[in-house]
Amino acid sequence: EELTKKEFLVISDTHYGSIWCQPSMVNTAVYEAYNRGITDVFHIGDITDGDYSRIRPIHVHEVFLYGATGQLDYVVKNLPKYKGIKYHAIAGSHDQTHLFNYGMDLGSEIAKRRPDFEYLGQDRAMYYFDNCKMEIFHPGGGTSRILSTKIQNGIDQMPSNTKPNISLRGHYHKVYMASVRNILTLLCGCNVDQSSFMMKNEIPNMMCNYFVTIWYDKNGDIQYFELNPMI
């Protein structure tokens, strides 16, 4: 009774517009969140598949929606809507290609057209439950076959006075939990099937969303948590 409880849904790497995207997986997770009375859904980037045609010509054959406008319209129309649910999202590297190619900040445009969508910024943001600080991060670079490596290398560089209490990390399409420097860290799975690039490079692709429940004290320190993955 001295702690505050918070439950939320985490989704990541939906890659809307890709021929491998799995919108029904997103729909199922958000519908379950609605039935559980969850009001906060966090999206950890790569909302769309972006446009890599200038540097990877084959990409035009890997999307069913080409360019920024088509993918934006698809997200606005198909991201599930339920009364009381609010999305809190960052943009990932795939989303940023629309800015490079067309001058469109995808996250800002979605927020203009969806009142239930809060855009927190490109790649990284901090979100607070009272004094409990949560990092939402879409890093860059390739994946590691040892899942803890990227987490440890990144968190080891953090100055002590900037550390969050919990860190949600997308991009790698991996399912993994760790506690590093007393930071509860989750690598977030994806909502897209394995691409030809990942298949050729033998990179595992883990499709998963998380239902997370935390109990934190008045200082924001997490004392208990439950992790319920929907794989």
DOVOMAR-829057 format. One record per residue (C-alpha): residue number from 1; residue in three letters; x, y, z. Coordinates in nm, 2 decimals. Last residue first. Example, Ala and Ser with C-alpha at 12.3 -4.5 7.8 and 13.67 -1.06 7.14 Angstrom:
<recs>
<rec><pos>2</pos><code>ser</code><u>1.37</u><v>-0.11</v><w>0.71</w></rec>
<rec><pos>1</pos><code>ala</code><u>1.23</u><v>-0.45</v><w>0.78</w></rec>
</recs>
This chain:
<recs>
<rec><pos>231</pos><code>ile</code><u>0.45</u><v>-1.37</v><w>-2.82</w></rec>
<rec><pos>230</pos><code>met</code><u>0.24</u><v>-1.17</v><w>-2.58</w></rec>
<rec><pos>229</pos><code>pro</code><u>0.48</u><v>-1.11</v><w>-2.30</w></rec>
<rec><pos>228</pos><code>asn</code><u>0.35</u><v>-1.06</v><w>-1.94</w></rec>
<rec><pos>227</pos><code>leu</code><u>0.62</u><v>-0.89</v><w>-1.73</w></rec>
<rec><pos>226</pos><code>glu</code><u>0.54</u><v>-0.83</v><w>-1.36</w></rec>
<rec><pos>225</pos><code>phe</code><u>0.73</u><v>-0.58</v><w>-1.15</w></rec>
<rec><pos>224</pos><code>tyr</code><u>0.82</u><v>-0.50</v><w>-0.79</w></rec>
<rec><pos>223</pos><code>gln</code><u>1.02</u><v>-0.24</v><w>-0.61</w></rec>
<rec><pos>222</pos><code>ile</code><u>1.07</u><v>0.01</v><w>-0.89</w></rec>
<rec><pos>221</pos><code>asp</code><u>1.24</u><v>0.32</v><w>-0.76</w></rec>
<rec><pos>220</pos><code>gly</code><u>1.05</u><v>0.64</v><w>-0.83</w></rec>
<rec><pos>219</pos><code>asn</code><u>1.14</u><v>0.81</v><w>-0.50</w></rec>
<rec><pos>218</pos><code>lys</code><u>0.78</u><v>0.78</v><w>-0.37</w></rec>
<rec><pos>217</pos><code>asp</code><u>0.79</u><v>0.40</v><w>-0.44</w></rec>
<rec><pos>216</pos><code>tyr</code><u>0.73</u><v>0.21</v><w>-0.76</w></rec>
<rec><pos>215</pos><code>trp</code><u>0.51</u><v>-0.09</v><w>-0.85</w></rec>
<rec><pos>214</pos><code>ile</code><u>0.54</u><v>-0.19</v><w>-1.21</w></rec>
<rec><pos>213</pos><code>thr</code><u>0.31</u><v>-0.39</v><w>-1.44</w></rec>
<rec><pos>212</pos><code>val</code><u>0.42</u><v>-0.45</v><w>-1.80</w></rec>
<rec><pos>211</pos><code>phe</code><u>0.22</u><v>-0.61</v><w>-2.08</w></rec>
<rec><pos>210</pos><code>tyr</code><u>0.48</u><v>-0.67</v><w>-2.35</w></rec>
<rec><pos>209</pos><code>asn</code><u>0.45</u><v>-0.73</v><w>-2.73</w></rec>
<rec><pos>208</pos><code>cys</code><u>0.63</u><v>-1.00</v><w>-2.92</w></rec>
<rec><pos>207</pos><code>met</code><u>0.77</u><v>-1.10</v><w>-3.26</w></rec>
<rec><pos>206</pos><code>met</code><u>1.12</u><v>-1.22</v><w>-3.24</w></rec>
<rec><pos>205</pos><code>asn</code><u>1.33</u><v>-1.20</v><w>-3.56</w></rec>
<rec><pos>204</pos><code>pro</code><u>1.66</u><v>-1.40</v><w>-3.55</w></rec>
<rec><pos>203</pos><code>ile</code><u>1.94</u><v>-1.27</v><w>-3.77</w></rec>
<rec><pos>202</pos><code>glu</code><u>2.06</u><v>-1.54</v><w>-4.02</w></rec>
<rec><pos>201</pos><code>asn</code><u>2.21</u><v>-1.27</v><w>-4.25</w></rec>
<rec><pos>200</pos><code>lys</code><u>2.00</u><v>-1.39</v><w>-4.54</w></rec>
<rec><pos>199</pos><code>met</code><u>1.69</u><v>-1.41</v><w>-4.32</w></rec>
<rec><pos>198</pos><code>met</code><u>1.74</u><v>-1.07</v><w>-4.18</w></rec>
<rec><pos>197</pos><code>phe</code><u>1.77</u><v>-0.92</v><w>-4.52</w></rec>
<rec><pos>196</pos><code>ser</code><u>1.47</u><v>-1.12</v><w>-4.66</w></rec>
<rec><pos>195</pos><code>ser</code><u>1.26</u><v>-0.98</v><w>-4.38</w></rec>
<rec><pos>194</pos><code>gln</code><u>1.15</u><v>-1.18</v><w>-4.07</w></rec>
<rec><pos>193</pos><code>asp</code><u>0.78</u><v>-1.10</v><w>-3.98</w></rec>
<rec><pos>192</pos><code>val</code><u>0.68</u><v>-0.77</v><w>-3.84</w></rec>
<rec><pos>191</pos><code>asn</code><u>0.53</u><v>-0.67</v><w>-3.50</w></rec>
<rec><pos>190</pos><code>cys</code><u>0.86</u><v>-0.65</v><w>-3.31</w></rec>
<rec><pos>189</pos><code>gly</code><u>1.01</u><v>-0.76</v><w>-2.98</w></rec>
<rec><pos>188</pos><code>cys</code><u>1.12</u><v>-0.51</v><w>-2.72</w></rec>
<rec><pos>187</pos><code>leu</code><u>1.46</u><v>-0.53</v><w>-2.54</w></rec>
<rec><pos>186</pos><code>leu</code><u>1.36</u><v>-0.46</v><w>-2.18</w></rec>
<rec><pos>185</pos><code>thr</code><u>1.58</u><v>-0.30</v><w>-1.92</w></rec>
<rec><pos>184</pos><code>leu</code><u>1.51</u><v>-0.26</v><w>-1.55</w></rec>
<rec><pos>183</pos><code>ile</code><u>1.79</u><v>-0.02</v><w>-1.45</w></rec>
<rec><pos>182</pos><code>asn</code><u>1.97</u><v>-0.11</v><w>-1.13</w></rec>
<rec><pos>181</pos><code>arg</code><u>2.31</u><v>-0.07</v><w>-1.30</w></rec>
<rec><pos>180</pos><code>val</code><u>2.19</u><v>-0.34</v><w>-1.55</w></rec>
<rec><pos>179</pos><code>ser</code><u>1.88</u><v>-0.54</v><w>-1.49</w></rec>
<rec><pos>178</pos><code>ala</code><u>1.79</u><v>-0.76</v><w>-1.79</w></rec>
<rec><pos>177</pos><code>met</code><u>1.50</u><v>-0.86</v><w>-2.00</w></rec>
<rec><pos>176</pos><code>tyr</code><u>1.51</u><v>-1.00</v><w>-2.36</w></rec>
<rec><pos>175</pos><code>val</code><u>1.28</u><v>-1.04</v><w>-2.66</w></rec>
<rec><pos>174</pos><code>lys</code><u>1.45</u><v>-0.92</v><w>-2.98</w></rec>
<rec><pos>173</pos><code>his</code><u>1.35</u><v>-0.72</v><w>-3.29</w></rec>
<rec><pos>172</pos><code>tyr</code><u>1.67</u><v>-0.51</v><w>-3.26</w></rec>
<rec><pos>171</pos><code>his</code><u>1.51</u><v>-0.17</v><w>-3.31</w></rec>
<rec><pos>170</pos><code>gly</code><u>1.34</u><v>-0.12</v><w>-2.98</w></rec>
<rec><pos>169</pos><code>arg</code><u>1.45</u><v>-0.04</v><w>-2.62</w></rec>
<rec><pos>168</pos><code>leu</code><u>1.24</u><v>0.02</v><w>-2.31</w></rec>
<rec><pos>167</pos><code>ser</code><u>1.44</u><v>0.14</v><w>-2.01</w></rec>
<rec><pos>166</pos><code>ile</code><u>1.33</u><v>0.15</v><w>-1.65</w></rec>
<rec><pos>165</pos><code>asn</code><u>1.44</u><v>0.35</v><w>-1.35</w></rec>
<rec><pos>164</pos><code>pro</code><u>1.62</u><v>0.60</v><w>-1.57</w></rec>
<rec><pos>163</pos><code>lys</code><u>1.99</u><v>0.70</v><w>-1.53</w></rec>
<rec><pos>162</pos><code>thr</code><u>2.08</u><v>1.07</v><w>-1.58</w></rec>
<rec><pos>161</pos><code>asn</code><u>2.26</u><v>1.13</v><w>-1.25</w></rec>
<rec><pos>160</pos><code>ser</code><u>2.47</u><v>0.82</v><w>-1.28</w></rec>
<rec><pos>159</pos><code>pro</code><u>2.62</u><v>0.92</v><w>-1.61</w></rec>
<rec><pos>158</pos><code>met</code><u>2.52</u><v>0.67</v><w>-1.88</w></rec>
<rec><pos>157</pos><code>gln</code><u>2.80</u><v>0.49</v><w>-2.07</w></rec>
<rec><pos>156</pos><code>asp</code><u>2.75</u><v>0.16</v><w>-1.89</w></rec>
<rec><pos>155</pos><code>ile</code><u>2.39</u><v>0.17</v><w>-2.00</w></rec>
<rec><pos>154</pos><code>gly</code><u>2.48</u><v>0.15</v><w>-2.37</w></rec>
<rec><pos>153</pos><code>asn</code><u>2.75</u><v>-0.12</v><w>-2.35</w></rec>
<rec><pos>152</pos><code>gln</code><u>2.54</u><v>-0.33</v><w>-2.11</w></rec>
<rec><pos>151</pos><code>ile</code><u>2.23</u><v>-0.32</v><w>-2.33</w></rec>
<rec><pos>150</pos><code>lys</code><u>2.41</u><v>-0.39</v><w>-2.65</w></rec>
<rec><pos>149</pos><code>thr</code><u>2.59</u><v>-0.69</v><w>-2.51</w></rec>
<rec><pos>148</pos><code>ser</code><u>2.29</u><v>-0.85</v><w>-2.33</w></rec>
<rec><pos>147</pos><code>leu</code><u>2.15</u><v>-1.01</v><w>-2.64</w></rec>
<rec><pos>146</pos><code>ile</code><u>2.46</u><v>-1.20</v><w>-2.74</w></rec>
<rec><pos>145</pos><code>arg</code><u>2.41</u><v>-1.24</v><w>-3.11</w></rec>
<rec><pos>144</pos><code>ser</code><u>2.44</u><v>-0.87</v><w>-3.14</w></rec>
<rec><pos>143</pos><code>thr</code><u>2.22</u><v>-0.65</v><w>-3.36</w></rec>
<rec><pos>142</pos><code>gly</code><u>2.34</u><v>-0.38</v><w>-3.60</w></rec>
<rec><pos>141</pos><code>gly</code><u>2.35</u><v>-0.01</v><w>-3.54</w></rec>
<rec><pos>140</pos><code>gly</code><u>2.10</u><v>0.24</v><w>-3.42</w></rec>
<rec><pos>139</pos><code>pro</code><u>1.90</u><v>0.28</v><w>-3.09</w></rec>
<rec><pos>138</pos><code>his</code><u>1.53</u><v>0.33</v><w>-3.05</w></rec>
<rec><pos>137</pos><code>phe</code><u>1.49</u><v>0.44</v><w>-2.69</w></rec>
<rec><pos>136</pos><code>ile</code><u>1.21</u><v>0.50</v><w>-2.45</w></rec>
<rec><pos>135</pos><code>glu</code><u>1.36</u><v>0.58</v><w>-2.10</w></rec>
<rec><pos>134</pos><code>met</code><u>1.13</u><v>0.56</v><w>-1.81</w></rec>
<rec><pos>133</pos><code>lys</code><u>1.17</u><v>0.78</v><w>-1.49</w></rec>
<rec><pos>132</pos><code>cys</code><u>0.96</u><v>0.70</v><w>-1.18</w></rec>
<rec><pos>131</pos><code>asn</code><u>0.92</u><v>1.03</v><w>-1.00</w></rec>
<rec><pos>130</pos><code>asp</code><u>0.54</u><v>1.06</v><w>-1.09</w></rec>
<rec><pos>129</pos><code>phe</code><u>0.52</u><v>0.82</v><w>-1.38</w></rec>
<rec><pos>128</pos><code>tyr</code><u>0.76</u><v>1.00</v><w>-1.61</w></rec>
<rec><pos>127</pos><code>tyr</code><u>0.85</u><v>0.96</v><w>-1.98</w></rec>
<rec><pos>126</pos><code>met</code><u>1.20</u><v>1.02</v><w>-2.12</w></rec>
<rec><pos>125</pos><code>ala</code><u>1.26</u><v>1.02</v><w>-2.50</w></rec>
<rec><pos>124</pos><code>arg</code><u>1.48</u><v>0.87</v><w>-2.76</w></rec>
<rec><pos>123</pos><code>asp</code><u>1.49</u><v>0.80</v><w>-3.14</w></rec>
<rec><pos>122</pos><code>gln</code><u>1.30</u><v>1.11</v><w>-3.27</w></rec>
<rec><pos>121</pos><code>gly</code><u>1.04</u><v>1.27</v><w>-3.04</w></rec>
<rec><pos>120</pos><code>leu</code><u>0.76</u><v>1.22</v><w>-2.79</w></rec>
<rec><pos>119</pos><code>tyr</code><u>0.47</u><v>1.21</v><w>-3.03</w></rec>
<rec><pos>118</pos><code>glu</code><u>0.14</u><v>1.17</v><w>-2.84</w></rec>
<rec><pos>117</pos><code>phe</code><u>-0.13</u><v>0.98</v><w>-3.03</w></rec>
<rec><pos>116</pos><code>asp</code><u>-0.49</u><v>0.98</v><w>-2.91</w></rec>
<rec><pos>115</pos><code>pro</code><u>-0.57</u><v>1.30</v><w>-3.09</w></rec>
<rec><pos>114</pos><code>arg</code><u>-0.48</u><v>1.13</v><w>-3.42</w></rec>
<rec><pos>113</pos><code>arg</code><u>-0.44</u><v>1.36</v><w>-3.72</w></rec>
<rec><pos>112</pos><code>lys</code><u>-0.19</u><v>1.61</v><w>-3.58</w></rec>
<rec><pos>111</pos><code>ala</code><u>-0.01</u><v>1.34</v><w>-3.38</w></rec>
<rec><pos>110</pos><code>ile</code><u>0.04</u><v>1.14</v><w>-3.70</w></rec>
<rec><pos>109</pos><code>glu</code><u>0.20</u><v>1.44</v><w>-3.87</w></rec>
<rec><pos>108</pos><code>ser</code><u>0.44</u><v>1.50</v><w>-3.57</w></rec>
<rec><pos>107</pos><code>gly</code><u>0.55</u><v>1.14</v><w>-3.57</w></rec>
<rec><pos>106</pos><code>leu</code><u>0.61</u><v>1.13</v><w>-3.95</w></rec>
<rec><pos>105</pos><code>asp</code><u>0.84</u><v>1.44</v><w>-3.96</w></rec>
<rec><pos>104</pos><code>met</code><u>0.80</u><v>1.49</v><w>-4.34</w></rec>
<rec><pos>103</pos><code>gly</code><u>1.09</u><v>1.66</v><w>-4.53</w></rec>
<rec><pos>102</pos><code>tyr</code><u>1.04</u><v>1.41</v><w>-4.82</w></rec>
<rec><pos>101</pos><code>asn</code><u>1.35</u><v>1.20</v><w>-4.84</w></rec>
<rec><pos>100</pos><code>phe</code><u>1.54</u><v>1.27</v><w>-4.52</w></rec>
<rec><pos>99</pos><code>leu</code><u>1.22</u><v>1.32</v><w>-4.31</w></rec>
<rec><pos>98</pos><code>his</code><u>1.06</u><v>1.01</v><w>-4.46</w></rec>
<rec><pos>97</pos><code>thr</code><u>1.38</u><v>0.82</v><w>-4.39</w></rec>
<rec><pos>96</pos><code>gln</code><u>1.33</u><v>0.91</v><w>-4.02</w></rec>
<rec><pos>95</pos><code>asp</code><u>1.04</u><v>0.66</v><w>-3.99</w></rec>
<rec><pos>94</pos><code>his</code><u>1.28</u><v>0.37</v><w>-4.07</w></rec>
<rec><pos>93</pos><code>ser</code><u>1.53</u><v>0.50</v><w>-3.81</w></rec>
<rec><pos>92</pos><code>gly</code><u>1.28</u><v>0.51</v><w>-3.53</w></rec>
<rec><pos>91</pos><code>ala</code><u>1.01</u><v>0.76</v><w>-3.42</w></rec>
<rec><pos>90</pos><code>ile</code><u>0.90</u><v>0.79</v><w>-3.06</w></rec>
<rec><pos>89</pos><code>ala</code><u>0.55</u><v>0.71</v><w>-2.93</w></rec>
<rec><pos>88</pos><code>his</code><u>0.30</u><v>0.76</v><w>-2.65</w></rec>
<rec><pos>87</pos><code>tyr</code><u>-0.03</u><v>0.62</v><w>-2.75</w></rec>
<rec><pos>86</pos><code>lys</code><u>-0.35</u><v>0.69</v><w>-2.54</w></rec>
<rec><pos>85</pos><code>ile</code><u>-0.63</u><v>0.45</v><w>-2.48</w></rec>
<rec><pos>84</pos><code>gly</code><u>-0.95</u><v>0.59</v><w>-2.31</w></rec>
<rec><pos>83</pos><code>lys</code><u>-1.19</u><v>0.48</v><w>-2.59</w></rec>
<rec><pos>82</pos><code>tyr</code><u>-1.02</u><v>0.25</v><w>-2.83</w></rec>
<rec><pos>81</pos><code>lys</code><u>-0.86</u><v>0.32</v><w>-3.17</w></rec>
<rec><pos>80</pos><code>pro</code><u>-0.63</u><v>0.07</v><w>-3.33</w></rec>
<rec><pos>79</pos><code>leu</code><u>-0.35</u><v>0.21</v><w>-3.56</w></rec>
<rec><pos>78</pos><code>asn</code><u>-0.52</u><v>0.14</v><w>-3.90</w></rec>
<rec><pos>77</pos><code>lys</code><u>-0.64</u><v>0.47</v><w>-4.04</w></rec>
<rec><pos>76</pos><code>val</code><u>-0.37</u><v>0.71</v><w>-3.91</w></rec>
<rec><pos>75</pos><code>val</code><u>-0.10</u><v>0.44</v><w>-3.98</w></rec>
<rec><pos>74</pos><code>tyr</code><u>-0.22</u><v>0.38</v><w>-4.34</w></rec>
<rec><pos>73</pos><code>asp</code><u>-0.24</u><v>0.75</v><w>-4.41</w></rec>
<rec><pos>72</pos><code>leu</code><u>0.12</u><v>0.80</v><w>-4.30</w></rec>
<rec><pos>71</pos><code>gln</code><u>0.24</u><v>0.51</v><w>-4.51</w></rec>
<rec><pos>70</pos><code>gly</code><u>0.08</u><v>0.64</v><w>-4.82</w></rec>
<rec><pos>69</pos><code>thr</code><u>0.20</u><v>0.99</v><w>-4.76</w></rec>
<rec><pos>68</pos><code>ala</code><u>0.56</u><v>0.91</v><w>-4.69</w></rec>
<rec><pos>67</pos><code>gly</code><u>0.65</u><v>0.70</v><w>-4.99</w></rec>
<rec><pos>66</pos><code>tyr</code><u>0.55</u><v>0.36</v><w>-5.13</w></rec>
<rec><pos>65</pos><code>leu</code><u>0.28</u><v>0.14</v><w>-4.96</w></rec>
<rec><pos>64</pos><code>phe</code><u>0.30</u><v>-0.24</v><w>-5.04</w></rec>
<rec><pos>63</pos><code>val</code><u>0.66</u><v>-0.24</v><w>-4.93</w></rec>
<rec><pos>62</pos><code>glu</code><u>0.94</u><v>-0.49</v><w>-5.00</w></rec>
<rec><pos>61</pos><code>his</code><u>0.95</u><v>-0.44</v><w>-5.38</w></rec>
<rec><pos>60</pos><code>val</code><u>1.03</u><v>-0.07</v><w>-5.35</w></rec>
<rec><pos>59</pos><code>his</code><u>1.31</u><v>-0.17</v><w>-5.11</w></rec>
<rec><pos>58</pos><code>ile</code><u>1.51</u><v>-0.34</v><w>-5.39</w></rec>
<rec><pos>57</pos><code>pro</code><u>1.66</u><v>0.00</v><w>-5.47</w></rec>
<rec><pos>56</pos><code>arg</code><u>1.85</u><v>0.02</v><w>-5.14</w></rec>
<rec><pos>55</pos><code>ile</code><u>2.02</u><v>0.36</v><w>-5.11</w></rec>
<rec><pos>54</pos><code>arg</code><u>1.76</u><v>0.57</v><w>-5.28</w></rec>
<rec><pos>53</pos><code>ser</code><u>1.47</u><v>0.32</v><w>-5.22</w></rec>
<rec><pos>52</pos><code>tyr</code><u>1.51</u><v>0.33</v><w>-4.84</w></rec>
<rec><pos>51</pos><code>asp</code><u>1.16</u><v>0.46</v><w>-4.78</w></rec>
<rec><pos>50</pos><code>gly</code><u>1.00</u><v>0.41</v><w>-4.44</w></rec>
<rec><pos>49</pos><code>asp</code><u>0.89</u><v>0.08</v><w>-4.29</w></rec>
<rec><pos>48</pos><code>thr</code><u>0.65</u><v>0.26</v><w>-4.06</w></rec>
<rec><pos>47</pos><code>ile</code><u>0.62</u><v>0.28</v><w>-3.68</w></rec>
<rec><pos>46</pos><code>asp</code><u>0.99</u><v>0.22</v><w>-3.65</w></rec>
<rec><pos>45</pos><code>gly</code><u>0.98</u><v>0.34</v><w>-3.29</w></rec>
<rec><pos>44</pos><code>ile</code><u>0.92</u><v>0.22</v><w>-2.93</w></rec>
<rec><pos>43</pos><code>his</code><u>0.54</u><v>0.26</v><w>-2.92</w></rec>
<rec><pos>42</pos><code>phe</code><u>0.41</u><v>0.29</v><w>-2.56</w></rec>
<rec><pos>41</pos><code>val</code><u>0.04</u><v>0.22</v><w>-2.49</w></rec>
<rec><pos>40</pos><code>asp</code><u>-0.12</u><v>0.38</v><w>-2.19</w></rec>
<rec><pos>39</pos><code>thr</code><u>-0.49</u><v>0.33</v><w>-2.09</w></rec>
<rec><pos>38</pos><code>ile</code><u>-0.49</u><v>-0.03</v><w>-1.97</w></rec>
<rec><pos>37</pos><code>gly</code><u>-0.84</u><v>-0.14</v><w>-1.85</w></rec>
<rec><pos>36</pos><code>arg</code><u>-0.76</u><v>-0.51</v><w>-1.92</w></rec>
<rec><pos>35</pos><code>asn</code><u>-1.01</u><v>-0.53</v><w>-2.20</w></rec>
<rec><pos>34</pos><code>tyr</code><u>-0.84</u><v>-0.22</v><w>-2.37</w></rec>
<rec><pos>33</pos><code>ala</code><u>-0.50</u><v>-0.38</v><w>-2.33</w></rec>
<rec><pos>32</pos><code>glu</code><u>-0.63</u><v>-0.70</v><w>-2.49</w></rec>
<rec><pos>31</pos><code>tyr</code><u>-0.77</u><v>-0.49</v><w>-2.79</w></rec>
<rec><pos>30</pos><code>val</code><u>-0.43</u><v>-0.32</v><w>-2.81</w></rec>
<rec><pos>29</pos><code>ala</code><u>-0.25</u><v>-0.66</v><w>-2.83</w></rec>
<rec><pos>28</pos><code>thr</code><u>-0.49</u><v>-0.81</v><w>-3.08</w></rec>
<rec><pos>27</pos><code>asn</code><u>-0.47</u><v>-0.51</v><w>-3.31</w></rec>
<rec><pos>26</pos><code>val</code><u>-0.09</u><v>-0.50</v><w>-3.30</w></rec>
<rec><pos>25</pos><code>met</code><u>-0.08</u><v>-0.87</v><w>-3.41</w></rec>
<rec><pos>24</pos><code>ser</code><u>-0.34</u><v>-0.81</v><w>-3.67</w></rec>
<rec><pos>23</pos><code>pro</code><u>-0.12</u><v>-0.53</v><w>-3.82</w></rec>
<rec><pos>22</pos><code>gln</code><u>0.16</u><v>-0.79</v><w>-3.89</w></rec>
<rec><pos>21</pos><code>cys</code><u>0.41</u><v>-0.62</v><w>-4.13</w></rec>
<rec><pos>20</pos><code>trp</code><u>0.60</u><v>-0.85</v><w>-4.38</w></rec>
<rec><pos>19</pos><code>ile</code><u>0.50</u><v>-0.66</v><w>-4.70</w></rec>
<rec><pos>18</pos><code>ser</code><u>0.62</u><v>-0.35</v><w>-4.52</w></rec>
<rec><pos>17</pos><code>gly</code><u>0.38</u><v>-0.05</v><w>-4.51</w></rec>
<rec><pos>16</pos><code>tyr</code><u>0.35</u><v>-0.04</v><w>-4.13</w></rec>
<rec><pos>15</pos><code>his</code><u>0.69</u><v>-0.14</v><w>-3.98</w></rec>
<rec><pos>14</pos><code>thr</code><u>0.53</u><v>-0.22</v><w>-3.64</w></rec>
<rec><pos>13</pos><code>asp</code><u>0.87</u><v>-0.20</v><w>-3.47</w></rec>
<rec><pos>12</pos><code>ser</code><u>0.76</u><v>-0.17</v><w>-3.11</w></rec>
<rec><pos>11</pos><code>ile</code><u>0.47</u><v>-0.23</v><w>-2.88</w></rec>
<rec><pos>10</pos><code>val</code><u>0.46</u><v>-0.19</v><w>-2.50</w></rec>
<rec><pos>9</pos><code>leu</code><u>0.14</u><v>-0.21</v><w>-2.30</w></rec>
<rec><pos>8</pos><code>phe</code><u>0.09</u><v>-0.04</v><w>-1.96</w></rec>
<rec><pos>7</pos><code>glu</code><u>0.03</u><v>-0.11</v><w>-1.59</w></rec>
<rec><pos>6</pos><code>lys</code><u>0.11</u><v>0.12</v><w>-1.31</w></rec>
<rec><pos>5</pos><code>lys</code><u>0.10</u><v>0.05</v><w>-0.94</w></rec>
<rec><pos>4</pos><code>thr</code><u>0.21</u><v>0.31</v><w>-0.68</w></rec>
<rec><pos>3</pos><code>leu</code><u>0.37</u><v>0.18</v><w>-0.36</w></rec>
<rec><pos>2</pos><code>glu</code><u>0.30</u><v>0.23</v><w>0.01</w></rec>
<rec><pos>1</pos><code>glu</code><u>0.00</u><v>0.00</v><w>0.00</w></rec>
</recs>
